[in-house]
Amino acid sequence: MFDSSNPSYLLPCLTKESYDNIFFVANLNVLLLTVLVSLLPATTQDIEKAFLQNNPKILYSLFSAKSSINISLPEPISFSDQLSNQQAYFLFRKIFSAFTTFEFYSEKELPSDLENQYYIFKARWSFRDNKNNNQYVIHIFFYLIEEKSSASPFRKSLKNENSKNAWKIIEIKAEKI
């Protein structure tokens, strides 16, 4: 263990206070990383809950309010565009009314790069078309970033708003299995 009070360990160009500041910043970074990682499971659970309950309000609470959301979904949904968080809410409200989820589970829950504050969540989504009862299975990817909360009046009016959630969706892509 490093003992900053022992002058033999100090580099000549740094003072004891400099070493103490470096250790303080390092400990603060570890603490912040721990907090961010602890919020990640709640975010992925909320995504799973939104799909399993066919509830766009839960999903909306996870959309970024600061950037557009890039959404690209294959057939039978066949959609690709950049939307605001409110447009994405209405898109998923339409999707969840036309398709019923019967299975949604995580296939990847490991952080991609927490130092750069992003994460890719991969899941398997099985759903049924309500018109013809055809069943589909896709891999769906959620690109999440760490973002400070800024709730709009529309966002506040929706139930299930999780203002403590620091991880926000900025991209959703999917591919057929």
Secondary structure as UniProt FT lines:
FT   TURN            4..5
FT   HELIX           7..9
FT   TURN            12..13
FT   HELIX           16..52
FT   TURN            53..54
FT   HELIX           56..60
FT   TURN            61..62
FT   STRAND          69..73
FT   TURN            75..77
FT   STRAND          79..83
FT   HELIX           85..98
FT   STRAND          99..108
FT   HELIX           114..116
FT   STRAND          118..129
FT   TURN            130..132
FT   STRAND          135..146
FT   HELIX           153..157
FT   TURN            159..160
FT   TURN            163..164
FT   STRAND          167..176
//
